[in-house]
Amino acid sequence: SLHDALPICTEKYEQPTASNMGSLCTHLTNYSINKDSDAFVQPEDVHDDASHKRTVTSLMETLRSMGHDTAKLWEAIGQLVTKTLVSVQPHLEHTYYTCRQRSDDAGFGCFEVLGFDVMFDHQLRPFLIEVNHSPSFTCDSPLDTTVKTAVLKATMEMVSFCKTELSTLKRAGTRLDRSEEHTSELQSLTSSR
């Protein structure tokens, strides 16, 4: 998402050496590590570029103002994300099928929000650091609230059914509908005894 939160180290980066390898706030951008630093500055709002967390949109605006081709960078990030998802698609399909093995399942039973941690080198080439299958939705600042609300809203818009899909699903019924019918049948049987 263009508005994802972007953590920034609280200590200036230095080339790793034997003597500074233990300086986590120099080498790791993890919010969970840097937020405990005395130097950490929590953002006041989404436009606060002086804090240790800012939006990706803000970063892209800064890079663009420095003369970098942000459209090319976004394309490279998109390719990295797409290749990552393609590489794990068979596993995701197997997991989905294992969990939802039903003949009447139209394939819309679940979704997952993933967090992609990407780092750029000095030439702005993106490298995948990790994929979080359970990204944090904790809000410690107004920036967090704005960003995470936007992510959840966009997710709900993507997984919401259009009228045609909703009509088809209603006609097919759901497992919950059948479960309620079954419960009603059991209650009527047990009350007649």
Secondary structure, DSSP 8 states (H G I E B T S, - for coil): -TT-EEE--SS------TTTTT-HHHH---HHHHTTSTT----SSTT-TTSSEEEHHHHHHHHHHTT--HHHHHHHHHHHHHHHHHHHHHHHHHHHHHHS--TT--S-S-----EEEEEE-TT--EEEEEEESS------SHHHHHHHHHHHHHHHHHHS--HHHHHHHHHH--HHHHHHHHHHHHHHHHHT-
